[in-house]
Amino acid sequence: MEFAGRQSLQQYLALHNKVDLLLDSHPFSGHTVSCHALWMGVPVVTLAGDRHCSRMVASVLANLGLDELIAGNPGIT
């Protein structure tokens, strides 16, 4: 695990070359961060909630045809 401090946008986007997968935050989606990751080719996994604030990334993924990256429930039963 590596933590990075404040950086320029160019440096921040370049860090995505070290990332294998991004897990979206929940219950409040990290829409901007997830869009940056997708733009840089990093797959994003999200849990679709029941409110707008927790479904934004699910909407982006669905519109990109990446429905397989959207989880429908938080656990295995």
N, CA, C and O atoms as a Tinker XYZ file with bonds, in Angstrom:
   308  protein
     1  N      0.846000   -1.166000    0.000000    73     2
     2  CA     0.000000    0.000000    0.000000    64     1     3
     3  C      0.892000    1.230000    0.000000    63     2     4     5
     4  O      1.928000    1.273000    0.664000    81     3
     5  N      0.467000    2.216000   -0.753000    73     3     6
     6  CA     1.238000    3.447000   -0.865000    64     5     7
     7  C      0.287000    4.636000   -0.757000    63     6     8     9
     8  O     -0.778000    4.650000   -1.375000    81     7
     9  N      0.675000    5.616000    0.022000    73     7    10
    10  CA    -0.098000    6.839000    0.146000    64     9    11
    11  C      0.648000    7.952000   -0.550000    63    10    12    13
    12  O      1.875000    8.025000   -0.470000    81    11
    13  N     -0.070000    8.813000   -1.225000    73    11    14
    14  CA     0.548000    9.929000   -1.943000    64    13    15
    15  C     -0.044000   11.232000   -1.440000    63    14    16    17
    16  O     -1.238000   11.316000   -1.151000    81    15
    17  N      0.784000   12.227000   -1.340000    73    15    18
    18  CA     0.328000   13.545000   -0.914000    64    17    19
    19  C     -0.252000   14.332000   -2.075000    63    18    20    21
    20  O     -0.506000   13.800000   -3.155000    81    19
    21  N     -0.449000   15.603000   -1.820000    73    19    22
    22  CA    -1.021000   16.510000   -2.813000    64    21    23
    23  C     -0.126000   16.575000   -4.051000    63    22    24    25
    24  O      1.096000   16.670000   -3.945000    81    23
    25  N     -0.760000   16.521000   -5.229000    73    23    26
    26  CA    -0.016000   16.521000   -6.480000    64    25    27
    27  C     -0.779000   17.303000   -7.540000    63    26    28    29
    28  O     -1.952000   17.636000   -7.369000    81    27
    29  N     -0.094000   17.583000   -8.626000    73    27    30
    30  CA    -0.778000   18.214000   -9.756000    64    29    31
    31  C     -1.715000   17.186000  -10.382000    63    30    32    33
    32  O     -1.585000   15.987000  -10.137000    81    31
    33  N     -2.652000   17.657000  -11.186000    73    31    34
    34  CA    -3.584000   16.742000  -11.851000    64    33    35
    35  C     -2.822000   15.745000  -12.720000    63    34    36    37
    36  O     -3.154000   14.559000  -12.741000    81    35
    37  N     -1.817000   16.212000  -13.426000    73    35    38
    38  CA    -1.026000   15.321000  -14.288000    64    37    39
    39  C     -0.339000   14.233000  -13.468000    63    38    40    41
    40  O     -0.342000   13.069000  -13.868000    81    39
    41  N      0.243000   14.588000  -12.344000    73    39    42
    42  CA     0.902000   13.595000  -11.485000    64    41    43
    43  C     -0.117000   12.621000  -10.893000    63    42    44    45
    44  O      0.124000   11.416000  -10.827000    81    43
    45  N     -1.267000   13.169000  -10.460000    73    43    46
    46  CA    -2.332000   12.337000   -9.896000    64    45    47
    47  C     -2.816000   11.309000  -10.917000    63    46    48    49
    48  O     -2.954000   10.130000  -10.592000    81    47
    49  N     -3.071000   11.747000  -12.142000    73    47    50
    50  CA    -3.528000   10.818000  -13.170000    64    49    51
    51  C     -2.459000    9.785000  -13.500000    63    50    52    53
    52  O     -2.784000    8.631000  -13.779000    81    51
    53  N     -1.195000   10.177000  -13.472000    73    51    54
    54  CA    -0.099000    9.237000  -13.743000    64    53    55
    55  C     -0.040000    8.135000  -12.685000    63    54    56    57
    56  O      0.401000    7.025000  -12.980000    81    55
    57  N     -0.474000    8.423000  -11.465000    73    55    58
    58  CA    -0.482000    7.403000  -10.406000    64    57    59
    59  C     -1.405000    6.238000  -10.746000    63    58    60    61
    60  O     -1.233000    5.141000  -10.215000    81    59
    61  N     -2.374000    6.457000  -11.616000    73    59    62
    62  CA    -3.294000    5.386000  -11.995000    64    61    63
    63  C     -2.578000    4.236000  -12.705000    63    62    64    65
    64  O     -3.133000    3.142000  -12.812000    81    63
    65  N     -1.365000    4.464000  -13.187000    73    63    66
    66  CA    -0.583000    3.387000  -13.803000    64    65    67
    67  C     -0.159000    2.341000  -12.781000    63    66    68    69
    68  O      0.258000    1.246000  -13.160000    81    67
    69  N     -0.259000    2.657000  -11.493000    73    67    70
    70  CA     0.113000    1.728000  -10.419000    64    69    71
    71  C     -1.104000    1.014000   -9.824000    63    70    72    73
    72  O     -0.956000    0.166000   -8.945000    81    71
    73  N     -2.298000    1.352000  -10.298000    73    71    74
    74  CA    -3.539000    0.847000   -9.703000    64    73    75
    75  C     -4.105000   -0.291000  -10.548000    63    74    76    77
    76  O     -4.189000   -0.187000  -11.772000    81    75
    77  N     -4.492000   -1.382000   -9.879000    73    75    78
    78  CA    -5.099000   -2.521000  -10.574000    64    77    79
    79  C     -6.625000   -2.441000  -10.585000    63    78    80    81
    80  O     -7.262000   -2.850000  -11.555000    81    79
    81  N     -7.207000   -1.915000   -9.510000    73    79    82
    82  CA    -8.650000   -1.912000   -9.349000    64    81    83
    83  C     -9.016000   -0.812000   -8.362000    63    82    84    85
    84  O     -8.309000   -0.596000   -7.378000    81    83
    85  N    -10.120000   -0.118000   -8.626000    73    83    86
    86  CA   -10.605000    0.897000   -7.696000    64    85    87
    87  C    -11.927000    0.430000   -7.117000    63    86    88    89
    88  O    -12.839000    0.054000   -7.854000    81    87
    89  N    -12.030000    0.456000   -5.791000    73    87    90
    90  CA   -13.291000    0.154000   -5.124000    64    89    91
    91  C    -13.972000    1.474000   -4.794000    63    90    92    93
    92  O    -13.414000    2.297000   -4.068000    81    91
    93  N    -15.156000    1.676000   -5.314000    73    91    94
    94  CA   -15.903000    2.900000   -5.081000    64    93    95
    95  C    -16.295000    2.989000   -3.609000    63    94    96    97
    96  O    -16.538000    1.970000   -2.961000    81    95
    97  N    -16.355000    4.204000   -3.089000    73    95    98
    98  CA   -16.760000    4.400000   -1.702000    64    97    99
    99  C    -18.276000    4.197000   -1.560000    63    98   100   101
   100  O    -19.027000    4.334000   -2.525000    81    99
   101  N    -18.701000    3.870000   -0.349000    73    99   102
   102  CA   -20.110000    3.622000   -0.080000    64   101   103
   103  C    -20.425000    4.105000    1.324000    63   102   104   105
   104  O    -19.606000    3.853000    2.208000    81   103
   105  N    -21.509000    4.761000    1.609000    73   103   106
   106  CA   -22.684000    4.909000    0.779000    64   105   107
   107  C    -22.642000    6.113000   -0.167000    63   106   108   109
   108  O    -23.555000    6.279000   -0.975000    81   107
   109  N    -21.622000    6.943000   -0.089000    73   107   110
   110  CA   -21.541000    8.100000   -0.977000    64   109   111
   111  C    -20.535000    7.810000   -2.082000    63   110   112   113
   112  O    -19.339000    7.693000   -1.815000    81   111
   113  N    -21.005000    7.693000   -3.310000    73   111   114
   114  CA   -20.140000    7.370000   -4.444000    64   113   115
   115  C    -19.055000    8.422000   -4.648000    63   114   116   117
   116  O    -19.279000    9.618000   -4.459000    81   115
   117  N    -17.894000    7.954000   -5.031000    73   115   118
   118  CA   -16.803000    8.852000   -5.387000    64   117   119
   119  C    -16.811000    9.085000   -6.883000    63   118   120   121
   120  O    -15.928000    8.610000   -7.596000    81   119
   121  N    -17.800000    9.809000   -7.357000    73   119   122
   122  CA   -18.039000    9.968000   -8.787000    64   121   123
   123  C    -16.819000   10.495000   -9.533000    63   122   124   125
   124  O    -16.408000    9.896000  -10.527000    81   123
   125  N    -16.233000   11.595000   -9.082000    73   123   126
   126  CA   -15.105000   12.193000   -9.796000    64   125   127
   127  C    -13.900000   11.269000   -9.805000    63   126   128   129
   128  O    -13.276000   11.069000  -10.847000    81   127
   129  N    -13.570000   10.705000   -8.651000    73   127   130
   130  CA   -12.431000    9.791000   -8.556000    64   129   131
   131  C    -12.647000    8.573000   -9.441000    63   130   132   133
   132  O    -11.724000    8.122000  -10.120000    81   131
   133  N    -13.869000    8.040000   -9.436000    73   131   134
   134  CA   -14.169000    6.872000  -10.263000    64   133   135
   135  C    -14.088000    7.203000  -11.751000    63   134   136   137
   136  O    -13.598000    6.396000  -12.542000    81   135
   137  N    -14.564000    8.383000  -12.133000    73   135   138
   138  CA   -14.465000    8.790000  -13.543000    64   137   139
   139  C    -13.012000    8.955000  -13.963000    63   138   140   141
   140  O    -12.646000    8.584000  -15.078000    81   139
   141  N    -12.186000    9.504000  -13.091000    73   139   142
   142  CA   -10.755000    9.617000  -13.397000    64   141   143
   143  C    -10.155000    8.228000  -13.606000    63   142   144   145
   144  O     -9.413000    8.007000  -14.562000    81   143
   145  N    -10.478000    7.297000  -12.713000    73   143   146
   146  CA    -9.937000    5.943000  -12.831000    64   145   147
   147  C    -10.368000    5.294000  -14.140000    63   146   148   149
   148  O     -9.543000    4.712000  -14.844000    81   147
   149  N    -11.646000    5.388000  -14.469000    73   147   150
   150  CA   -12.138000    4.803000  -15.718000    64   149   151
   151  C    -11.463000    5.444000  -16.920000    63   150   152   153
   152  O    -11.106000    4.753000  -17.874000    81   151
   153  N    -11.288000    6.741000  -16.883000    73   151   154
   154  CA   -10.621000    7.471000  -17.961000    64   153   155
   155  C     -9.199000    6.956000  -18.159000    63   154   156   157
   156  O     -8.698000    6.894000  -19.282000    81   155
   157  N     -8.557000    6.587000  -17.051000    73   155   158
   158  CA    -7.175000    6.110000  -17.107000    64   157   159
   159  C     -7.091000    4.593000  -17.296000    63   158   160   161
   160  O     -5.998000    4.027000  -17.250000    81   159
   161  N     -8.228000    3.932000  -17.507000    73   159   162
   162  CA    -8.226000    2.499000  -17.806000    64   161   163
   163  C     -8.249000    1.589000  -16.599000    63   162   164   165
   164  O     -7.981000    0.395000  -16.726000    81   163
   165  N     -8.564000    2.122000  -15.431000    73   163   166
   166  CA    -8.621000    1.319000  -14.208000    64   165   167
   167  C    -10.072000    0.878000  -13.981000    63   166   168   169
   168  O    -10.965000    1.724000  -13.930000    81   167
   169  N    -10.320000   -0.425000  -13.845000    73   167   170
   170  CA   -11.685000   -0.879000  -13.588000    64   169   171
   171  C    -12.159000   -0.421000  -12.203000    63   170   172   173
   172  O    -11.379000   -0.355000  -11.254000    81   171
   173  N    -13.447000   -0.110000  -12.115000    73   171   174
   174  CA   -14.051000    0.367000  -10.870000    64   173   175
   175  C    -15.184000   -0.570000  -10.493000    63   174   176   177
   176  O    -16.036000   -0.888000  -11.321000    81   175
   177  N    -15.193000   -1.015000   -9.237000    73   175   178
   178  CA   -16.280000   -1.847000   -8.723000    64   177   179
   179  C    -17.072000   -1.003000   -7.741000    63   178   180   181
   180  O    -16.499000   -0.348000   -6.870000    81   179
   181  N    -18.393000   -1.020000   -7.885000    73   179   182
   182  CA   -19.252000   -0.226000   -7.007000    64   181   183
   183  C    -20.394000   -1.058000   -6.460000    63   182   184   185
   184  O    -20.788000   -2.066000   -7.048000    81   183
   185  N    -20.914000   -0.624000   -5.335000    73   183   186
   186  CA   -22.113000   -1.216000   -4.749000    64   185   187
   187  C    -23.241000   -0.223000   -4.964000    63   186   188   189
   188  O    -23.202000    0.887000   -4.433000    81   187
   189  N    -24.236000   -0.608000   -5.731000    73   187   190
   190  CA   -25.357000    0.283000   -6.025000    64   189   191
   191  C    -26.270000    0.377000   -4.807000    63   190   192   193
   192  O    -26.829000   -0.623000   -4.355000    81   191
   193  N    -26.410000    1.579000   -4.289000    73   191   194
   194  CA   -27.278000    1.800000   -3.134000    64   193   195
   195  C    -28.686000    2.151000   -3.557000    63   194   196   197
   196  O    -29.070000    1.971000   -4.712000    81   195
   197  N    -29.456000    2.658000   -2.598000    73   195   198
   198  CA   -30.857000    2.968000   -2.879000    64   197   199
   199  C    -31.127000    4.469000   -2.992000    63   198   200   201
   200  O    -32.284000    4.885000   -3.049000    81   199
   201  N    -30.076000    5.280000   -3.026000    73   199   202
   202  CA   -30.224000    6.733000   -3.159000    64   201   203
   203  C    -29.303000    7.242000   -4.265000    63   202   204   205
   204  O    -28.338000    6.583000   -4.651000    81   203
   205  N    -29.626000    8.421000   -4.758000    73   203   206
   206  CA   -28.835000    9.035000   -5.824000    64   205   207
   207  C    -27.345000    9.077000   -5.473000    63   206   208   209
   208  O    -26.498000    8.733000   -6.298000    81   207
   209  N    -27.035000    9.498000   -4.252000    73   207   210
   210  CA   -25.634000    9.659000   -3.846000    64   209   211
   211  C    -24.874000    8.340000   -3.824000    63   210   212   213
   212  O    -23.643000    8.350000   -3.830000    81   211
   213  N    -25.553000    7.232000   -3.801000    73   211   214
   214  CA   -24.876000    5.939000   -3.788000    64   213   215
   215  C    -25.083000    5.151000   -5.084000    63   214   216   217
   216  O    -24.772000    3.962000   -5.150000    81   215
   217  N    -25.611000    5.823000   -6.114000    73   215   218
   218  CA   -25.832000    5.149000   -7.395000    64   217   219
   219  C    -25.150000    5.845000   -8.569000    63   218   220   221
   220  O    -25.271000    5.388000   -9.705000    81   219
   221  N    -24.438000    6.936000   -8.318000    73   219   222
   222  CA   -23.854000    7.707000   -9.420000    64   221   223
   223  C    -22.851000    6.885000  -10.225000    63   222   224   225
   224  O    -22.889000    6.894000  -11.456000    81   223
   225  N    -21.963000    6.182000   -9.549000    73   223   226
   226  CA   -20.961000    5.386000  -10.270000    64   225   227
   227  C    -21.625000    4.193000  -10.950000    63   226   228   229
   228  O    -21.210000    3.793000  -12.037000    81   227
   229  N    -22.647000    3.622000  -10.326000    73   227   230
   230  CA   -23.384000    2.530000  -10.968000    64   229   231
   231  C    -23.995000    3.006000  -12.278000    63   230   232   233
   232  O    -24.008000    2.268000  -13.264000    81   231
   233  N    -24.496000    4.225000  -12.293000    73   231   234
   234  CA   -25.071000    4.795000  -13.517000    64   233   235
   235  C    -24.010000    4.949000  -14.601000    63   234   236   237
   236  O    -24.256000    4.627000  -15.764000    81   235
   237  N    -22.839000    5.439000  -14.226000    73   235   238
   238  CA   -21.741000    5.598000  -15.192000    64   237   239
   239  C    -21.351000    4.234000  -15.766000    63   238   240   241
   240  O    -21.227000    4.073000  -16.980000    81   239
   241  N    -21.160000    3.257000  -14.880000    73   239   242
   242  CA   -20.753000    1.923000  -15.338000    64   241   243
   243  C    -21.814000    1.299000  -16.242000    63   242   244   245
   244  O    -21.478000    0.682000  -17.253000    81   243
   245  N    -23.084000    1.453000  -15.889000    73   243   246
   246  CA   -24.163000    0.901000  -16.720000    64   245   247
   247  C    -24.159000    1.529000  -18.107000    63   246   248   249
   248  O    -24.342000    0.840000  -19.110000    81   247
   249  N    -23.951000    2.829000  -18.156000    73   247   250
   250  CA   -23.939000    3.514000  -19.452000    64   249   251
   251  C    -22.714000    3.169000  -20.285000    63   250   252   253
   252  O    -22.730000    3.330000  -21.505000    81   251
   253  N    -21.654000    2.699000  -19.641000    73   251   254
   254  CA   -20.464000    2.246000  -20.361000    64   253   255
   255  C    -20.559000    0.768000  -20.739000    63   254   256   257
   256  O    -19.654000    0.231000  -21.378000    81   255
   257  N    -21.654000    0.110000  -20.346000    73   255   258
   258  CA   -21.818000   -1.313000  -20.638000    64   257   259
   259  C    -21.004000   -2.202000  -19.719000    63   258   260   261
   260  O    -20.673000   -3.332000  -20.078000    81   259
   261  N    -20.676000   -1.699000  -18.530000    73   259   262
   262  CA   -19.858000   -2.449000  -17.580000    64   261   263
   263  C    -20.685000   -2.899000  -16.378000    63   262   264   265
   264  O    -20.254000   -2.764000  -15.233000    81   263
   265  N    -21.869000   -3.432000  -16.647000    73   263   266
   266  CA   -22.785000   -3.858000  -15.579000    64   265   267
   267  C    -22.184000   -4.913000  -14.658000    63   266   268   269
   268  O    -22.575000   -5.012000  -13.495000    81   267
   269  N    -21.243000   -5.695000  -15.161000    73   267   270
   270  CA   -20.638000   -6.746000  -14.344000    64   269   271
   271  C    -19.807000   -6.181000  -13.190000    63   270   272   273
   272  O    -19.424000   -6.923000  -12.285000    81   271
   273  N    -19.529000   -4.884000  -13.214000    73   271   274
   274  CA   -18.752000   -4.254000  -12.146000    64   273   275
   275  C    -19.649000   -3.595000  -11.089000    63   274   276   277
   276  O    -19.155000   -2.910000  -10.194000    81   275
   277  N    -20.958000   -3.805000  -11.195000    73   275   278
   278  CA   -21.918000   -3.230000  -10.252000    64   277   279
   279  C    -22.440000   -4.331000   -9.349000    63   278   280   281
   280  O    -23.081000   -5.274000   -9.814000    81   279
   281  N    -22.164000   -4.210000   -8.049000    73   279   282
   282  CA   -22.682000   -5.171000   -7.073000    64   281   283
   283  C    -24.070000   -4.732000   -6.646000    63   282   284   285
   284  O    -24.333000   -3.538000   -6.504000    81   283
   285  N    -24.957000   -5.693000   -6.440000    73   283   286
   286  CA   -26.322000   -5.375000   -6.060000    64   285   287
   287  C    -26.599000   -5.489000   -4.573000    63   286   288   289
   288  O    -27.589000   -4.948000   -4.081000    81   287
   289  N    -25.732000   -6.189000   -3.851000    73   287   290
   290  CA   -25.918000   -6.284000   -2.412000    64   289   291
   291  C    -24.559000   -6.343000   -1.720000    63   290   292   293
   292  O    -23.572000   -6.747000   -2.335000    81   291
   293  N    -24.494000   -5.947000   -0.451000    73   291   294
   294  CA   -23.199000   -5.816000    0.223000    64   293   295
   295  C    -22.551000   -7.113000    0.662000    63   294   296   297
   296  O    -21.394000   -7.094000    1.083000    81   295
   297  N    -23.230000   -8.218000    0.585000    73   295   298
   298  CA   -22.618000   -9.451000    1.051000    64   297   299
   299  C    -23.189000  -10.677000    0.373000    63   298   300   301
   300  O    -24.145000  -10.599000   -0.400000    81   299
   301  N    -22.590000  -11.796000    0.674000    73   299   302
   302  CA   -23.049000  -13.078000    0.136000    64   301   303
   303  C    -23.937000  -13.709000    1.182000    63   302   304   305
   304  O    -23.569000  -13.773000    2.354000    81   303
   305  N    -25.101000  -14.177000    0.773000    73   303   306
   306  CA   -26.023000  -14.800000    1.727000    64   305   307
   307  C    -26.082000  -16.289000    1.505000    63   306   308
   308  O    -26.806000  -16.990000    2.213000    81   307
